[in-house]
C-alpha cells in the first residue's frame, strides 16, 4: 500500500526537493511512497512493527535536525 511523505515529515528546514529526493531513494529500496498528504507510514505500517521499524530506519538519513 502506498503511503505519503512530504517535507513536514523530514523536520525543520526540509524542502519539497528534499522530500522528493527522499521519496526517490525510498522507492529504490522498494517502498511505495508518494509525495503529498494522505496516510503516512505510521498509519499504514502500524499493524506490522517490524516493517514500521525497517521503514523508519531507511528514512533516518533524510531527517533534518
ABEGO torsion letter per residue (X at the ends): XBBBBBAAAAEBGBBAAAAAAAAAAAAAAGBBBBBEBEBBAAAAAAABAAAAAAAAAAAAAABBX
